Amino acid sequence: MADKIIKCKDCGTNFVFTESEQAFYKEKGFENNPVRCPSCRRAKKQQRNNKNY
């Protein structure tokens, strides 16, 4: 497994999906690669958390 460069679907920047992150995703049973960069993932998670209140 090698690092992958993925383009964020929200902001359009490229980010690295490292070998260790890929191993973590595989260990957790996730079948799809991430589609958002880490900062957009945090923002999306924050939005979801704010809607629950």
C-alpha positions, 0 to 999 in steps of 0.5 A, a space after each residue: 500500500 502506498 500513500 494516495 493523493 485525493 482531491 477534497 470534494 468540498 474545497 478542492 484541495 489535494 490531501 494525502 491518504 497515508 498508508 497508516 490511515 488506509 490500514 486504520 480504515 481497513 481495520 475498521 471495515 470502511 470500504 471507501 476512501 475519504 472524500 474530504 480533507 481533514 479540515 473539511 471532515 472536522 467542519 462537517 462533523 461540527 455541523 452535524 454535532 450542532 444540528 443535534 442540539 
